[in-house]
């Protein structure tokens, strides 16, 4: 649910708004690059950096050696430590207070600093937010580019903004497809705006999945699960979560055979792209053993699957990524993976050995 427009309030400091234009500030930023947080008038550490050791991932003997490459920024050593349950680091959570803030399109300026928050979802029917006294910034550097970062970063951060009694604002963009439903179930509102002036803006660097982040995530997860209609039957305890949509090229080439093999042993298929957020929540609320190709659609699972769920991920050998283990370690039982094999008939694609998948499921049972 999106909140009504914020009420315009007069500045508490007599409008000490800097007169530098955005082009001038951007030029200064290029000549003297510094992060937006350098413009903060104050900051405080909400949670210090930490390390976490967790149970090792379920996998077949030697399967980790079948990985050919790690996805994006995934560092092999971090992936190995996270996968095998060794201690790995979490960043701190730091709150910053910015003053005399101006928003224009994808840009946000405070004092001499200008930051760009890019989005691959430009547009949306948003206008001028006016002159605001206080607000909490929901947008971060990735929340307008990836659904997973929006749902994990923005929503969980907004939980902190609520405790401060601040309304959340975001830089204008089109809503994510499931965003209105997630907001309705989570009871979190945000005002998106194309332009605005804010006397005092609170911003949180919330990248670390530390104990403070986990506490807010579990609160939000519990709230969303509680708001799902229980009168509609779920998909049950055994679920095959499909990604669907345009991402099918990242699925194994024998995906139909994978689905058929799972359904033959009692799994029910849930395709997130074809459902509303509420329908996804209804379908997943009793899921205890889930099989899914690794991808951003797993974020639906994190907010709706049953407590102590086990999640087995099918992984492209050229794109191994264990990040979702970090979340499953917070609310679930175990994380597991099965590495696909390069498909000699389709360059860049992979397939799944069905017997290996059955063996992994037996290991998790």
Buried (B, 14 or more C-beta within 10 A) or exposed (E): EBEEEBEEEEBEEEEEBBEBEEEEBBEBBEEEEEEBBEBBEEEEEBBBEBEBEBEBBBBBEEBBEBBEEBBEEBEEEBBBBBBBBBEBEBBBBBBBBBBBBBBBBBBBBBBBBBBBBEBEBEEBEBEEBBBBBBBBBBBBBBBBBBBBBBBBBBBBBBBBBBEEEBBBBBBBBBBBEBBBBBBBBBEBBBBBBBBBBBBBBBBBBBBBBBBBBBBBBBEBBEBBBEEBEEEEEBBBBBBBBBBBEEBEEBBBBBBEEBBEBBEEEEBBBBBBBEBBBBBBBBBBBBBBBBBBBBBBBBBBBBBBBBEEBBBBBBBBBBBBBBBBBBBBBBBBBBBBBBBBEBBEEEEEBBBBBBEBBEBBBEEBE
